[in-house]
Amino acid sequence: MKSISFCNKPARRVKVLTNRQIIMADEQIIKFNLYRALCLKNARDSVRAADLFIGKGVNHLCYHLYVHALEEIGKIFIAYYLMTRQETWDRPLTNIPMDDHVKKLFYAIWAPSISKEIITGDQIELNRGMASLLHARRVGALYTEFNDTIPSSEKVPDEEIESLSKFAASRLNLEEVHGDVNPDATLSESMVWFMEISNEPEIRNFIFGKISQEKLIELGNIFDWVDWLQKYFLEQEKENEEITKKELDRIIPKSQKKITKKWKIRIKISSSSHAIRPKSLQIFNKRNKLIQLTRSDQHTLLIDLTLGSNISVNELWSQGFLISKLFVAALNIGTNGMFFWNTILDTEKFYEHAHDLENDKKLELRLISGLKLNWADRNMHLKEEELNITEMLFNYFLAIQDRRIAECVNEFIITLGLMAKNDIHFRFETEIFMRLFKIFKSLVLTNYKQKDDISWQDYAFSDREQMLRERTQYEKILRIAESCK
């Protein structure tokens, strides 16, 4: 049973939440207060160092130091949450990574609102930069890019440094006034909900994106903003449910003339055998409007499949998956390589590190096997002619009428999955070999008519002599298959 829903915008089921008592043991309070003091010391040092460099022609370094100070302040709020979070049956402990620069800056900027302090108009004006833009600005100013035409020291104007300097000093002073943690404090469940939901990648992109951040500026209060987010997600969920119902009731066109482009599915495929170059993909994309290929990186291929309105939403998952599998199968045969959703990870190691305690030396223990094929020696690149073969095979697969051949294609797809999962934890070499041999034999037998003077094995070799080249290797494969039965 597959679940069908629309989520073109972040949707999240929310609950009406109340404040909860913070529970911290004495040792936790001591640990948190020490951590807080160290963060403030680090922030203070960064602000002081940046102040010393103002007017010295190194504005990019000043900017970095002020932003670093804000991050240290933001870490205090995150640490407070991590130490006071509570696990319930339906809510596991949520981790907020300390290396998330945008979140650290966000909490540094808006912590006064969380603490119900008044934010001045000047602070709100600076907040318009948003945490994500502050981080991006810092990175852009700190590093030299290939297309830069000015040095990093000239990327940040004096006025921007002066504004950021005042804000960093203001936030530092305000955080120092707060004092140590109050063990009798309460943490709003709305804030707990926000910190947990903002960990989800798609929702995080919306929360820290332009629309949501501009709404935060407009409201000027983080609690009102979180309430707005909850209502927004509920509205989106309701809208998505209405779209789903409408789609389920849609009349599917029967006439070919009435079929329009309706769905687009993107899949990501990794290749351990081929390097991917854009030029071959561009040639393929020009002549094929329903399948578009994009290079994600040197060994990762993005495949966009466009499907028609003749496919209902209930059929979309199964049809999309089937078409995806058929194209990937065609790609593997057409390239004589390895393309699949997930590539093998642990082919030689099962451990993170090994150590010789007696000699105090690190060890490298590796399994010498054929689990990881030496594709690099072949130096293969995805070529135009291979994509031509792939396209022909894909069109052939879509039109197969013979049940025996269709079963062989399906078996090949399953075998590709085994190859992708074959590692030291689950070793499928023998099963993979026998599956491929069985597919080979089944395909030969679809055309072979038994005669007294020739066996199916001889028929297969004579029919494919140019591909198999020499009989010796072919006989070896037959013997291995016989011994593996």
C-alpha positions as CSV (number, residue, x, y, z in Angstrom):
1,M,0.0,0.0,0.0
2,K,1.5,3.3,-1.1
3,S,0.7,6.7,0.5
4,I,-0.4,9.4,-1.9
5,S,-0.1,13.1,-0.9
6,F,1.0,16.4,-2.3
7,C,3.7,18.4,-0.6
8,N,4.8,21.1,-3.0
9,K,5.3,23.3,0.0
10,P,6.4,22.2,3.5
11,A,3.5,20.5,5.4
12,R,3.5,19.4,8.9
13,R,0.9,18.2,11.3
14,V,1.1,20.4,14.4
15,K,-0.4,20.2,17.9
16,V,-1.6,22.8,20.4
17,L,1.4,23.0,22.8
18,T,1.9,24.3,26.3
19,N,4.9,25.3,28.3
20,R,6.8,22.6,30.2
21,Q,9.0,22.6,33.2
22,I,12.7,22.4,32.5
23,I,14.4,19.5,34.4
24,M,18.1,19.9,34.9
25,A,20.2,18.1,37.4
26,D,22.7,20.1,39.5
27,E,25.7,18.7,37.5
28,Q,23.9,19.7,34.2
29,I,23.5,23.2,35.5
30,I,27.1,23.5,36.4
31,K,28.2,22.1,33.0
32,F,25.9,24.4,31.1
33,N,27.0,27.5,33.1
34,L,30.6,26.6,32.4
35,Y,29.9,26.1,28.7
36,R,28.0,29.4,28.6
37,A,30.9,31.2,30.2
38,L,33.4,29.8,27.6
39,C,31.1,30.7,24.7
40,L,30.8,34.3,26.0
41,K,34.6,34.5,26.5
42,N,35.2,33.3,23.0
43,A,32.6,35.8,21.6
44,R,34.1,38.6,23.7
45,D,37.6,37.8,22.3
46,S,36.3,37.9,18.8
47,V,34.6,41.2,19.2
48,R,37.6,42.7,20.8
49,A,39.9,41.4,18.1
50,A,37.6,42.7,15.4
51,D,37.4,46.2,17.0
52,L,41.2,46.4,16.9
53,F,41.3,45.7,13.2
54,I,38.6,48.3,12.2
55,G,40.0,50.9,9.9
56,K,43.1,48.7,9.1
57,G,41.9,47.7,5.6
58,V,40.8,44.2,6.6
59,N,37.1,44.5,6.8
60,H,36.5,40.9,5.6
61,L,38.4,39.6,8.7
62,C,36.4,42.0,11.0
63,Y,33.2,40.7,9.5
64,H,34.2,37.1,10.1
65,L,35.1,37.8,13.7
66,Y,31.8,39.6,14.5
67,V,29.8,36.8,12.8
68,H,31.9,34.2,14.8
69,A,31.0,36.1,18.0
70,L,27.3,35.9,17.1
71,E,27.6,32.1,16.5
72,E,29.1,31.6,19.9
73,I,26.1,33.4,21.4
74,G,23.7,31.3,19.4
75,K,25.4,28.1,20.6
76,I,24.4,29.0,24.2
77,F,20.7,28.8,23.3
78,I,21.1,25.5,21.3
79,A,23.1,24.0,24.2
80,Y,20.3,25.0,26.6
81,Y,17.8,23.1,24.4
82,L,20.0,20.1,24.0
83,M,20.5,19.8,27.8
84,T,16.8,20.2,28.6
85,R,15.1,18.3,25.8
86,Q,12.8,15.4,27.0
87,E,12.0,12.2,25.2
88,T,8.4,10.9,25.1
89,W,6.9,7.9,23.4
90,D,5.9,9.8,20.3
91,R,8.8,12.3,20.3
92,P,12.4,11.0,20.2
93,L,15.2,13.2,21.2
94,T,16.0,15.7,18.5
95,N,19.6,16.6,17.9
96,I,20.6,20.1,16.6
97,P,24.1,20.0,15.1
98,M,26.4,22.6,16.5
99,D,28.1,23.0,13.1
100,D,24.9,24.5,11.5
101,H,26.1,28.1,11.0
102,V,22.7,29.4,9.9
103,K,20.9,28.1,13.0
104,K,23.6,29.4,15.4
105,L,23.2,32.9,13.8
106,F,19.4,32.7,13.8
107,Y,19.3,32.0,17.6
108,A,21.9,34.7,18.2
109,I,19.8,37.2,16.4
110,W,16.4,36.3,17.8
111,A,17.3,35.1,21.3
112,P,16.1,38.4,22.8
113,S,12.7,37.8,21.3
114,I,12.7,34.3,22.7
115,S,13.7,35.7,26.1
116,K,10.8,38.2,25.8
117,E,13.3,41.1,25.7
118,I,12.5,44.2,23.6
119,I,14.2,44.3,20.2
120,T,15.0,47.8,19.0
121,G,14.2,49.1,15.5
122,D,17.9,49.2,14.7
123,Q,18.2,45.5,15.6
124,I,15.2,44.6,13.5
125,E,16.7,46.5,10.6
126,L,19.9,44.5,10.9
127,N,17.9,41.3,11.2
128,R,16.6,41.9,7.7
129,G,20.0,40.5,6.6
130,M,18.7,37.1,7.9
131,A,21.0,34.5,9.4
132,S,21.5,32.7,6.1
133,L,22.6,35.8,4.3
134,L,25.0,36.7,7.2
135,H,26.7,33.4,6.8
136,A,26.8,33.6,3.0
137,R,28.1,37.1,3.2
138,R,30.8,36.0,5.6
139,V,31.9,33.2,3.3
140,G,31.8,35.4,0.2
141,A,33.9,38.0,1.9
142,L,36.4,35.7,3.5
143,Y,37.4,33.6,0.4
144,T,38.6,34.5,-3.0
145,E,36.4,33.3,-5.8
146,F,37.6,32.6,-9.4
147,N,35.4,35.4,-10.8
148,D,36.4,38.0,-8.2
149,T,37.6,41.4,-9.5
150,I,38.4,43.0,-6.1
151,P,40.4,41.8,-3.1
152,S,38.5,40.4,-0.1
153,S,39.4,43.4,2.0
154,E,37.3,45.6,-0.3
155,K,34.2,43.4,-0.3
156,V,32.7,44.7,2.9
157,P,32.1,48.5,3.2
158,D,32.9,50.4,6.4
159,E,29.2,51.2,7.0
160,E,28.3,47.5,7.1
161,I,31.2,46.8,9.5
162,E,30.1,49.6,11.8
163,S,26.5,48.3,11.9
164,L,27.5,44.7,12.5
165,S,30.0,45.9,15.2
166,K,27.2,47.6,17.1
167,F,24.9,44.7,16.8
168,A,27.5,42.1,18.0
169,A,28.5,44.3,20.9
170,S,24.8,44.8,21.8
171,R,24.0,41.1,21.7
172,L,27.1,40.2,23.7
173,N,26.2,42.7,26.4
174,L,22.6,41.5,26.6
175,E,23.7,37.9,26.9
176,E,26.1,38.7,29.7
177,V,23.4,40.5,31.6
178,H,21.1,37.4,31.5
179,G,23.3,35.6,34.1
180,D,23.5,31.8,34.6
181,V,20.7,29.4,34.0
182,N,17.6,29.5,36.1
183,P,16.7,25.9,37.2
184,D,13.0,26.9,37.7
185,A,12.6,28.2,34.1
186,T,10.1,26.9,31.6
187,L,10.7,26.4,27.9
188,S,7.8,27.0,25.5
189,E,6.7,23.8,23.8
190,S,6.2,26.0,20.7
191,M,9.9,26.7,20.7
192,V,10.6,23.0,21.2
193,W,8.4,22.2,18.2
194,F,10.2,24.9,16.2
195,M,13.7,23.6,17.0
196,E,12.7,20.0,16.1
197,I,10.8,20.8,12.9
198,S,13.6,23.1,11.6
199,N,15.9,20.1,11.6
200,E,13.9,18.6,8.6
201,P,15.7,19.6,5.4
202,E,12.8,20.7,3.2
203,I,11.0,22.5,6.0
204,R,14.3,24.1,7.1
205,N,14.7,25.6,3.6
206,F,11.3,27.2,3.9
207,I,11.8,28.4,7.5
208,F,15.1,30.1,6.8
209,G,14.0,31.2,3.3
210,K,12.9,34.7,2.1
211,I,9.1,34.4,2.6
212,S,9.3,33.1,6.2
213,Q,12.1,35.4,7.3
214,E,10.4,38.4,5.9
215,K,7.3,37.4,7.9
216,L,9.5,37.2,11.0
217,I,10.8,40.7,10.4
218,E,7.2,41.9,9.9
219,L,6.0,40.4,13.2
220,G,9.1,41.3,15.1
221,N,8.5,38.6,17.7
222,I,9.6,35.0,17.4
223,F,6.6,33.6,19.3
224,D,4.1,35.2,17.0
225,W,6.2,34.0,14.1
226,V,6.2,30.4,15.3
227,D,2.4,30.6,15.7
228,W,2.3,31.9,12.1
229,L,4.4,28.9,11.0
230,Q,2.1,26.4,12.7
231,K,-0.9,28.0,11.0
232,Y,0.9,28.2,7.7
233,F,1.8,24.5,7.7
234,L,-1.8,23.5,8.7
235,E,-3.1,25.6,5.8
236,Q,-0.6,23.9,3.5
237,E,-1.7,20.5,4.7
238,K,-5.3,21.3,4.1
239,E,-4.5,22.6,0.6
240,N,-2.5,19.5,-0.2
241,E,-5.4,17.3,1.0
242,E,-7.8,19.2,-1.3
243,I,-5.4,18.8,-4.3
244,T,-5.1,15.1,-3.5
245,K,-8.8,14.6,-3.5
246,K,-9.3,16.6,-6.7
247,E,-6.5,14.5,-8.4
248,L,-8.1,11.2,-7.2
249,D,-11.4,12.3,-8.8
250,R,-9.8,13.4,-12.1
251,I,-11.1,11.7,-15.3
252,I,-8.1,10.1,-17.0
253,P,-8.0,10.9,-20.8
254,K,-8.3,7.9,-23.1
255,S,-7.6,9.6,-26.4
256,Q,-3.9,10.1,-27.3
257,K,-4.6,13.6,-28.5
258,K,-5.9,14.7,-25.1
259,I,-2.8,13.4,-23.1
260,T,-0.7,16.3,-21.9
261,K,2.5,16.5,-19.8
262,K,1.4,16.0,-16.2
263,W,4.2,14.6,-14.0
264,K,7.9,15.0,-13.6
265,I,10.0,12.6,-11.5
266,R,13.7,13.1,-10.9
267,I,15.9,10.1,-9.9
268,K,19.5,10.2,-8.9
269,I,21.8,7.4,-10.1
270,S,25.4,6.8,-9.1
271,S,27.9,5.1,-11.4
272,S,31.0,3.3,-10.2
273,S,32.1,2.5,-13.8
274,H,31.7,5.7,-15.8
275,A,32.7,9.4,-15.5
276,I,29.9,11.7,-16.7
277,R,30.6,14.6,-19.1
278,P,28.0,17.2,-19.9
279,K,28.5,17.2,-23.7
280,S,27.1,13.7,-24.3
281,L,24.1,14.5,-22.1
282,Q,23.4,17.7,-24.1
283,I,23.2,15.8,-27.4
284,F,20.9,13.3,-25.8
285,N,18.6,15.9,-24.3
286,K,18.2,17.8,-27.6
287,R,16.4,14.9,-29.3
288,N,14.6,13.5,-26.2
289,K,12.0,15.8,-24.6
290,L,10.5,13.3,-22.1
291,I,13.8,12.2,-20.6
292,Q,16.4,14.8,-19.6
293,L,19.9,13.9,-18.2
294,T,21.9,16.2,-15.9
295,R,25.4,15.7,-14.5
296,S,25.3,16.2,-10.7
297,D,29.0,15.3,-10.3
298,Q,31.6,13.2,-12.0
299,H,29.9,10.0,-11.1
300,T,26.3,11.0,-10.4
301,L,23.5,11.3,-13.0
302,L,20.2,13.1,-12.5
303,I,17.4,11.7,-14.7
304,D,14.2,13.7,-15.2
305,L,11.3,11.6,-16.4
306,T,8.2,13.4,-17.8
307,L,5.0,11.3,-17.7
308,G,1.6,12.1,-19.2
309,S,-1.9,12.9,-17.8
310,N,-3.0,9.3,-18.8
311,I,-1.3,8.2,-15.6
312,S,-3.5,8.7,-12.5
313,V,-2.0,9.7,-9.1
314,N,-2.7,6.2,-7.8
315,E,-0.6,4.7,-10.7
316,L,2.2,7.3,-10.5
317,W,4.4,5.5,-7.9
318,S,4.3,2.1,-9.7
319,Q,4.5,3.5,-13.2
320,G,7.2,6.0,-12.3
321,F,9.2,3.3,-10.6
322,L,8.8,0.8,-13.5
323,I,9.9,3.3,-16.1
324,S,12.8,4.4,-13.9
325,K,14.0,0.8,-13.5
326,L,13.6,0.1,-17.2
327,F,15.7,3.1,-18.1
328,V,18.4,2.2,-15.6
329,A,18.5,-1.3,-16.9
330,A,18.9,0.0,-20.5
331,L,21.6,2.3,-19.3
332,N,23.6,-0.6,-17.7
333,I,23.3,-2.7,-20.8
334,G,24.0,0.1,-23.2
335,T,27.1,1.2,-21.4
336,N,28.3,-2.2,-20.2
337,G,28.9,-0.5,-16.9
338,M,27.3,-0.1,-13.4
339,F,24.6,2.6,-12.7
340,F,22.2,2.3,-9.8
341,W,20.5,4.2,-7.0
342,N,23.0,3.3,-4.3
343,T,26.5,2.2,-4.9
344,I,28.5,-0.2,-2.7
345,L,30.0,1.2,0.4
346,D,31.8,-1.4,2.5
347,T,33.7,-3.5,0.0
348,E,36.9,-4.0,1.9
349,K,36.4,-2.6,5.4
350,F,33.9,-3.1,8.1
351,Y,35.5,-0.8,10.7
352,E,36.2,2.9,11.2
353,H,39.7,2.3,12.5
354,A,41.9,-0.5,13.9
355,H,44.8,-0.1,16.3
356,D,47.7,-2.2,17.5
357,L,47.7,-1.5,21.2
358,E,51.0,-3.2,21.9
359,N,52.9,-1.2,19.2
360,D,50.7,1.8,19.3
361,K,50.1,1.8,15.6
362,K,47.1,2.2,13.4
363,L,46.3,-0.7,11.1
364,E,44.7,-1.0,7.7
365,L,42.9,-4.3,7.3
366,R,41.3,-4.9,3.9
367,L,39.7,-7.8,2.2
368,I,41.3,-8.6,-1.1
369,S,38.3,-9.6,-3.2
370,G,36.4,-8.9,-6.4
371,L,33.7,-7.1,-4.6
372,K,35.0,-3.8,-5.9
373,L,35.6,-4.0,-9.6
374,N,38.6,-2.0,-10.8
375,W,36.6,0.4,-13.0
376,A,39.2,3.1,-12.8
377,D,41.7,1.2,-14.9
378,R,39.2,1.2,-17.8
379,N,38.8,5.0,-17.7
380,M,35.3,4.9,-19.1
381,H,33.2,8.0,-19.8
382,L,29.5,8.1,-20.7
383,K,29.5,8.5,-24.5
384,E,26.9,9.6,-27.0
385,E,26.9,6.2,-28.7
386,E,26.2,4.5,-25.4
387,L,23.3,6.8,-24.8
388,N,22.0,6.0,-28.3
389,I,22.0,2.3,-27.4
390,T,20.4,3.1,-24.1
391,E,17.6,4.9,-25.8
392,M,17.0,2.1,-28.2
393,L,17.0,-0.5,-25.5
394,F,14.6,1.6,-23.3
395,N,12.1,2.0,-26.2
396,Y,12.4,-1.8,-26.8
397,F,11.8,-2.6,-23.1
398,L,8.7,-0.4,-23.1
399,A,7.2,-2.3,-26.0
400,I,8.0,-5.9,-24.9
401,Q,5.1,-8.3,-25.5
402,D,6.8,-11.6,-24.8
403,R,6.3,-12.6,-21.2
404,R,9.6,-14.6,-21.1
405,I,11.7,-11.6,-22.2
406,A,9.9,-9.3,-19.8
407,E,10.7,-11.7,-17.0
408,C,14.4,-11.7,-18.0
409,V,14.5,-7.8,-17.9
410,N,12.9,-7.9,-14.5
411,E,15.4,-10.4,-13.3
412,F,18.2,-8.3,-14.6
413,I,16.9,-5.3,-12.7
414,I,16.8,-7.3,-9.5
415,T,20.3,-8.5,-10.1
416,L,21.5,-4.9,-10.5
417,G,20.1,-4.3,-7.1
418,L,22.1,-7.2,-5.7
419,M,25.2,-5.9,-7.3
420,A,24.6,-2.5,-5.8
421,K,24.2,-4.0,-2.3
422,N,27.0,-6.6,-2.6
423,D,29.5,-5.8,0.2
424,I,31.3,-7.6,3.0
425,H,28.2,-7.7,5.1
426,F,26.0,-9.4,2.5
427,R,28.0,-11.2,-0.2
428,F,26.0,-12.2,-3.3
429,E,28.7,-13.0,-5.9
430,T,27.5,-16.5,-6.5
431,E,23.9,-15.5,-6.7
432,I,24.6,-12.6,-9.0
433,F,26.6,-14.9,-11.3
434,M,23.9,-17.6,-11.4
435,R,21.1,-15.0,-11.9
436,L,23.0,-13.5,-14.9
437,F,23.7,-16.9,-16.3
438,K,20.0,-17.9,-15.9
439,I,19.0,-14.7,-17.7
440,F,21.5,-15.5,-20.5
441,K,20.2,-19.0,-20.9
442,S,16.5,-18.0,-20.8
443,L,17.1,-15.4,-23.6
444,V,18.9,-17.9,-25.7
445,L,16.1,-20.5,-25.3
446,T,13.5,-18.0,-26.5
447,N,14.9,-18.3,-30.0
448,Y,16.6,-21.8,-29.8
449,K,14.8,-24.7,-31.5
450,Q,16.2,-28.0,-30.3
451,K,18.1,-30.0,-32.9
452,D,20.0,-33.2,-32.7
453,D,23.2,-31.7,-34.2
454,I,23.6,-28.7,-31.9
455,S,23.1,-28.0,-28.2
456,W,21.8,-24.7,-26.8
457,Q,25.3,-23.9,-25.6
458,D,26.8,-24.3,-29.1
459,Y,23.9,-22.4,-30.5
460,A,24.4,-19.5,-28.1
461,F,28.1,-19.3,-28.9
462,S,27.6,-19.4,-32.7
463,D,24.9,-16.8,-32.5
464,R,27.1,-14.5,-30.4
465,E,30.5,-15.4,-31.6
466,Q,31.6,-11.9,-32.3
467,M,30.6,-10.7,-28.8
468,L,32.1,-13.7,-26.9
469,R,35.3,-13.8,-29.1
470,E,36.9,-17.0,-27.8
471,R,35.5,-20.3,-26.8
472,T,37.8,-20.9,-23.9
473,Q,36.3,-18.2,-21.7
474,Y,32.8,-19.2,-22.7
475,E,33.5,-22.9,-21.7
476,K,34.8,-21.7,-18.4
477,I,31.6,-19.8,-17.7
478,L,29.6,-22.9,-18.5
479,R,31.7,-25.0,-16.1
480,I,31.3,-22.5,-13.3
481,A,27.6,-22.3,-13.8
482,E,27.4,-26.1,-13.7
483,S,29.4,-26.3,-10.5
484,C,27.3,-23.6,-8.8
485,K,24.0,-25.5,-9.3
